Amino acid sequence: MKFKMFSVVVGSEACIAKCPFCVSCETPNKENLKSCEINFRNLKIAANLANRSNVDTVMLTSRGEPLLFPDQITDYLHHLKEFNFPFIELQTNGILLQKNKEKYDKYLRLWYDKGLTTITISVVSHRPELNKKNYMQDNSDYINLPELIDYLHDLKFCVRLTCVCCKHMMDNSQEVAEFIKFAKENKVEQVTLRPVNDEYRRESAHLWILENKLTDENKKDMQNYLEKNGTKLLELERIGTIYDVDGQNVLFSLPLTKYTRDTNPENLRNLIFFQDGHIRYEWEMEGGILL
Ligand code: SF4
């Protein structure tokens, strides 16, 4: 069996934001903030399998906000070190890194030393008002994104902005051009444009997505912009296409759907480790399990 990516699940479904397209969207409470025991024996099995597939990137990710479980991130990094993965990424909405900087500064420095290379910040736009509307449920101000990027660069992290593209937020070439300009001005190393996934969502998210997902025309307009203004650098099968647009790295990403699934076991997209020791190759299909 061969995999392209290795995802390691951190934390629970709890998140301080409440994005309308989120798979889980649970308000943090006593129960979902409890840290569970991690099956490190099986993490080792999964990491060995990823190594055998020559996977170069580990993604620390979650169905909620991973930063709510900082000690779990530390433990994972500690155990992953022996496998020498070149890149280890942490996916986050970034809010706690700035709103609770005192707490997280020491973690970030520790995680850097333990091999974390990249902070992937999820956004819906470069515009603070749109990110505020999407992420800040208490209606407080959105974080100062340029300041956060700058701070992460000072700590020597590579930064990726992953934009979940939805209607009226990131749905046309003009908006893409401005997003790329923002990324370039802030020296963001990598940008991902990911049209909101319209499959496998909780019911309330599904209704929102039906109204707010990109049309094929929207996607074509955005990709045409990249084709016209960028240089195609890499075609990653079933992941997306990477362009250089005026010196900015941009991945136009394909969602993981039945159309991007390959049933050839030598060409699987994702190896996923869950804290309880389960190892799967599908996020949503219960049957996609190895251990
Ligand atoms: S930031 Fe991520 S985990 Fe949190 S609500 Fe939004 S999509 Fe869900």
Residues whose N, C-alpha, C, O or C-beta is under 5 A from the ligand:
A	BS01	SF4	C15 A17 K18 C19 C22 C25 R63 G64 E65 N93
